[in-house]
Amino acid sequence: MANIKSAKKRVLVNQTKALRNKMIKSGVKTAVKKVDAAIAAGDKEAAKAALLNATSIIDKATSKGVYHKNTSSRKIGRMTVAVNKMN
C-alpha cells in the first residue's frame, strides 16, 4: 500500500471503479448469453426481446465509459445479424 495520502485514496477509488466496471460488464455478458440461448432454442420472439434488452444494457455501458463505442456497436451488430438470420 502507498504511503502518501493521495496515493492511498487513488488506490481505493480505482478499486471502487474497477468493481463498478466489472459489475456492468457482467451484466452485459449475461444479456448476451440470454440472446444466444434464445437463438439456440429457436425462439425468434424471445430472441428479439432479449436483443432489445441487451442493446439497451450495452448502450448504457458505453455511455458510462465501460465499453468503447465501436466495441458496443460490434457486439450489437453481431447479435442483430444472428437474430435476423433465424427462420
N, C-alpha and C positions, 0 to 999 in steps of 0.2 A: 504494500500500500504506500502511496505517496506521503511525503512529509508536509508539503505545503497545503494550506487550507483550500486554495482554489483548485489545486490538483486533485484533492480528495473529493471535492464537490463534482468535478468533471467525471471522475470515476463513477460516482453514484448516479449522476444524470445520464451518463452513457449506458449504464446497466438498465435504468428505467426505460430509456428509449429503445434499447435492444429488445427488451421484454415486450414492449408495445408492438414493435415491428414483427416480432415472432408470432404474436397472437393474431395480427392481421394476416400474415402470410399463411398461417394455419387455417384461418377461415376461408381464404381463397382456395387453398388446396382441397378443403372439404367440399366447397361448392363445385369445383371442377370434377371431383370424384362422383358427385351426385349426377352431374350431366353425363359422365362416362357410363355410369351404372344404368341410367335410363336408356342410353343408346344401345348398350349391350342387351338390355331386356327387350328392346324393340318397341318401346312405348313412346311414340312420337310426341304425344301431348305432354307427357311428363318431362320429356327431354326439352321441349320448348319452354315449359315453365321453369325448369331447372336452369336453362340457359339464360333466361331473363333475370333470374335471381343472381346467378354467377356473374353476369355482366355488371349488374349493379354493385356487387361486392368488389369486383376488380376495379371498377371506376373509382370507388371510394378509396381503395388502397392507393390508387395512382394519385388522387388528389391530395392524399396525406403524405405523399413522397416516398412511399414504401416501394413502389414499382416505377420504373421509367415508363413514359407514355408508349414507347414503341413495344416494350415487353407486354404491357397490358393489351395493346392492340393486337399483337401476335396471338396471345392466348385466346382472346375473344374471337378473332378471325378463324382460328383453327377449330374451335368448338362450334362456331356457327356453320362452317363448311360441313363438319361431321353430322350435325343435326339436319342440315338441308339435304344431305345425301341419303337420309333414311327414306325408306319406301312407305 
